[in-house]
Amino acid sequence: MKRKLILLLFGVIPVLIAACGKEAPPPPAAPPEVVVAPVVQRDVPVMMELVGQAAGSQDVDVRARVEGFLETVAFTEGTLVKQGQLLYKIDPKPFEAAVANAKANLATWQARYEKATNDVKRYTPLVAQQAVSQMELDNAVSAKDAASAQVDAARAALDNAQINLGYTTINAPIGGLVGTTKVKTGNLVGRGENTLLVTISVIDPIFFRAGLAEVEYLRLNRRMQERQAAGELREKTPIELILADGTTLPHKGYLDVVERSIDPTTGTLAMQVKFPNPEMLVRPGQYGRARFESDLKRGALLVPQRAVQELQSIYSVAVVGADNKVAFRNVKVGPREGSLWVITEGLNPGDRVVVEGLQKVREGAVVSPKPMPAEGGR
């Protein structure tokens, strides 16, 4: 009996051990949770950016117009100067002497002219009385005419000497931002050429010059004509200036001048935009980008940029269907619009695209979609 009990125990124990080692089948996995966003459809302005450089709306080179030694530099470099403000003074003494000499010469010839005039007056009645010969009268008349011409020449010489004396005082021809002086006190200026002293720039308003590629010009021109015929084109298109640090000038500009011809060396058409610059933030020579609306894309489809994947220049998005199954689609992208991306091909209005959780999904997988929280527009 004891032996039977032992055998029974040995038979039951393996069964119990086998039963304890067997696990229950796992429950089915929950579908992965992803964040989705609907495809947005709206009119989107197509923006164009042109790289260019700022220039003063007036850049005036101030030059020495007479030769002499510089006596005074009367301004602070890099500041605003007013029109007519004294900038430089050239030693005037040689020119003052020239004026005095010209005055004396004029006085001499005026005296000679007066004497010749008196001679003519005196000889005229005497000739009628045959007290003097006709030749003497003719000589007196000739002397009067010659003296008159010399008076005119002396007066012109005096005017020229006074003008040159005036050139020793150099005032600002315009109001604006003055640069650094090219010459210092004591330098000899004006010898053989009109020495450049300094440059003054008017920087409010300021010009921004950029080049438009020939191909872009042709496309833009045709599109503008189409929009004008459709009544979509505004009279003046506002233009933004994006500075080197990525910030935007707070004042909008407008097209000022378009060059008449395309530069054959660069294949670009030069454009000039005028921007208000009251804070004097933009200086001549600064680089930037002029940004403006070149077209309007009607009914464009947009998705968040985070929804678009790129691999070797191939763009794709994950679309969640009505049955919550994922399908990957290759798309063609257009311009960016703030945090969104224009999709030109591959999506339809009403589609839902995966924005977050792309790493969890695969083609045909069922997901649990959650709507993307609302965020600011552009």
DATA-V774157 format. One record per pair of residues at least 6 apart in sequence whose C-alpha atoms are under 6 Angstrom apart, sorted by the first residue. I is the first residue (numbers start at 1). GAP is how many residues later the second one is. D is the distance in whole Angstrom. If there is no record, write none. Layout:
I/GAP/D
I/GAP/D
This chain:
31/335/6
31/336/5
31/337/6
32/335/5
32/336/6
33/334/6
33/335/5
33/336/6
34/322/6
34/323/5
34/335/5
35/319/6
35/320/6
35/321/5
35/334/6
35/335/5
35/336/6
35/337/6
36/317/5
36/318/4
36/319/5
36/334/6
36/335/5
36/336/6
37/315/5
37/316/6
37/334/6
37/335/5
38/313/6
38/314/4
39/263/6
39/264/5
39/310/6
39/311/6
39/312/6
40/261/6
40/262/5
41/258/6
41/259/5
41/260/5
42/257/5
42/258/5
43/254/6
43/255/4
43/256/5
43/257/6
44/252/6
44/253/5
45/250/6
45/251/4
46/247/6
46/248/6
46/249/5
46/250/6
47/245/5
47/246/4
47/247/6
48/243/6
48/244/6
48/246/6
49/240/6
49/241/5
49/242/4
50/239/5
50/240/5
51/159/6
51/237/6
51/238/4
52/157/5
52/158/4
52/235/6
52/236/6
53/155/6
53/156/5
53/232/6
53/233/5
53/234/4
54/153/6
54/154/4
54/230/5
54/231/5
54/232/5
55/152/5
55/229/4
55/230/6
56/145/5
56/146/5
56/147/5
56/150/5
56/151/6
56/228/6
57/145/6
57/149/5
57/150/5
58/143/5
58/144/5
59/141/6
59/142/4
60/139/6
60/140/5
61/138/4
62/135/6
62/136/5
62/137/6
63/131/6
63/132/5
63/133/4
63/134/5
64/126/5
64/130/5
64/131/5
65/129/5
66/124/5
67/122/6
67/123/4
67/124/5
68/120/6
68/121/6
69/21/6
69/22/6
69/117/6
69/118/6
69/119/4
70/20/4
70/115/5
70/116/5
70/117/5
71/18/5
71/19/5
71/20/5
71/114/6
72/16/5
72/17/5
72/113/6
73/15/5
74/13/5
74/14/6
75/12/6
77/102/6
77/103/5
78/100/5
78/101/5
79/98/6
79/99/6
80/96/5
80/97/4
81/94/5
81/95/6
82/93/4
83/89/5
83/90/6
83/91/4
83/92/4
84/87/5
84/88/5
85/86/5
85/87/5
86/85/4
87/83/6
87/84/5
88/82/5
89/79/6
89/80/5
90/78/5
92/76/6
95/70/5
98/63/6
99/62/5
99/63/6
102/56/5
106/45/6
106/48/5
106/49/6
109/42/5
110/41/6
113/31/6
113/34/5
113/35/6
116/24/6
116/27/6
116/28/5
117/27/6
120/20/6
120/21/6
123/14/6
126/6/6
176/24/6
176/25/5
176/26/5
177/23/5
177/24/5
178/22/4
179/20/6
181/16/6
181/17/5
182/15/5
182/16/6
183/14/6
189/6/6
204/72/6
204/73/5
204/74/6
205/70/6
205/71/5
205/72/5
206/68/6
206/69/5
207/66/6
207/67/5
208/64/6
208/65/5
209/62/6
209/63/5
210/60/6
210/61/5
211/57/5
211/58/5
211/59/4
212/56/5
212/57/5
213/55/4
214/53/6
214/54/5
227/6/6
238/14/6
238/15/6
238/16/5
239/13/6
239/14/5
239/15/6
239/52/6
239/53/5
240/12/5
240/50/6
240/51/5
241/7/6
241/8/5
241/48/6
241/49/5
242/6/4
242/46/6
242/47/5
243/45/5
244/44/6
253/21/5
253/22/4
254/19/6
254/20/6
255/18/4
256/16/5
256/17/5
256/18/6
257/14/6
257/15/5
258/13/5
259/11/5
262/6/5
262/7/5
301/41/6
301/42/6
302/38/6
302/39/5
302/40/4
302/41/6
303/37/5
303/38/5
304/36/4
305/35/5
305/36/5
306/49/6
307/47/6
307/48/4
308/8/6
308/9/5
309/6/6
309/7/5
315/15/6
315/16/6
316/13/5
316/14/4
316/15/5
317/11/6
317/12/6
318/9/6
318/10/4
318/35/6
318/36/5
319/7/6
319/8/5
319/33/6
319/34/4
320/6/5
320/32/6
324/42/5
324/43/6
325/39/5
325/40/5
325/41/4
326/37/6
326/38/5
326/39/5
327/36/5
327/37/6
331/14/5
331/15/5
332/11/6
332/12/5
332/13/5
333/9/6
333/10/5
333/11/6
334/8/5
334/9/6
334/10/6
335/7/6
338/40/4
339/39/6
